[in-house]
Amino acid sequence: MIIPEVLLADQMQSKSLATRVAEYACSSENAFKELIHCYLSEDHKLAQRAAYSLSIAARKKIDLMQPYVGILVDQLKRNDVHDAVIRNSARILEEIEIPEQFHGEVMDACFGFIQNRQTAIAIRAFSLTILYRLSLIYPEIKNELCYIIVENIDYETAAFRSRGTKILAALNKKTK
């Protein structure tokens, strides 16, 4: 399989196609590296489609993703990529153990996302979970996270309210 050709062959991306590419990418380190290369492509359409496959592949074989965590973190800081690239980067980071060396950068990016209502809601929701998980390591960010959620919850979408409410409950349970 030549991943870029497969990802760009159809007019629309489908879940089945993304899953097929992800399964192929999980078959070897070289195939996974090819998917990463597509994810980093300057071709926005290719990067967008690769991001979806990458998030599926990362869930299937998280060990293949570990060497590329720094790349995911770098993608969070970009403003010249499609939201799908950032969304899927955050989705993966939400589910994996983030190496300590990236904690500060990830916290900065995620706090920026949740405070910016122009950011896509999925990115903001994933960022809430990432910050919650990091607050278990860095309790000093709990107050800021709680404050942001409480101050904004009445003005947010259902997805933000739902995730924010669950995180507030979990944080309150942890402090008791």
Summary of the structure (lengths in Angstrom):
residues: 176
radius of gyration: 16.8
end to end distance: 53.1
largest distance: 54.1
contacts: 536
relative contact order: 0.09
helix: 80%
strand: 0%
